[in-house]
Amino acid sequence: MEMAALAAAIMASQAGLTQVQLAQSSERMNANHGASIANLVDSAQQNMKSLANVGAGVGGNLNISA
């Protein structure tokens, strides 16, 4: 086997390894995002429960233009 072919094969295997590592990292991030979204929805539901007994008109004049 020529040295150039061997070097090319080593470079290709390193590139493939990098792609696998990036794919694994992406999958872990996707799994973490799912858990974060579930936590966010749970927090929003808890906040809505705490606002259930607020009187009518509270927050009606909230300025959100800033």
C-alpha positions in Angstrom: 0.0 0.0 0.0 1.4 3.4 -0.9 2.0 6.0 1.8 -0.4 8.4 0.2 -3.2 5.8 0.1 -2.5 4.9 3.8 -2.5 8.6 4.8 -5.8 9.1 2.9 -7.4 6.1 4.7 -6.3 7.4 8.1 -7.7 10.9 7.4 -11.0 9.4 6.2 -11.3 7.3 9.3 -10.6 10.3 11.5 -13.3 12.3 9.6 -15.7 9.4 10.1 -15.0 9.3 13.8 -15.6 13.0 14.1 -18.9 12.7 12.4 -20.0 9.9 14.8 -18.9 12.0 17.8 -20.9 15.0 16.5 -24.0 12.8 15.9 -23.7 11.4 19.4 -23.5 14.9 20.9 -26.5 16.0 18.8 -28.6 13.1 20.1 -27.6 13.9 23.7 -28.6 17.5 23.2 -32.0 16.5 21.7 -32.7 14.3 24.7 -31.8 17.2 27.0 -34.0 19.5 25.1 -37.0 17.2 25.6 -36.4 17.1 29.3 -36.1 20.9 29.4 -39.3 21.4 27.5 -41.1 19.1 29.9 -39.8 21.1 32.8 -40.8 24.4 31.2 -44.4 23.1 30.6 -44.6 21.9 34.2 -43.4 25.2 35.5 -45.9 27.1 33.3 -48.7 24.9 34.6 -47.7 25.6 38.2 -47.6 29.3 37.6 -51.1 29.2 36.0 -52.4 27.5 39.1 -51.0 30.2 41.4 -52.7 32.9 39.2 -56.1 31.1 39.2 -57.3 33.1 42.3 -56.2 36.5 41.1 -59.0 39.1 40.8 -60.5 40.1 37.5 -58.6 42.9 35.7 -55.3 42.3 37.4 -52.5 42.7 34.8 -54.9 44.2 32.2 -52.9 47.3 31.8 -49.6 45.7 31.3 -47.2 47.6 29.0 -45.2 45.1 27.0 -43.9 47.5 24.3 -40.4 47.9 26.0 
